[in-house]
Amino acid sequence: MARKSSTPTTIADALRCVKKVRQGKACTVAELKASVMLLDDARKTALGTIRTLKDKIAFMMPFTNR
């Protein structure tokens, strides 16, 4: 049975859609929009995590340099 095409709901689904676009294959507008939104959210989350980790490292550095 063929897989039913639906909008991506995970980062892996979004990356599959990106792969199709890079290969020149067709994607629906809904798939592209969902992929862009998911990847944008992932980027924002990653940047927030990096910022948090930098703050934690800066806080802990005085304790490690004693």
Secondary structure, DSSP 8 states (H G I E B T S, - for coil): ---------SHHHHHHHHHHHHTT----HHHHHHHHHHHHHHHHHHHHHHHHHHHHHHHHHHHHT-
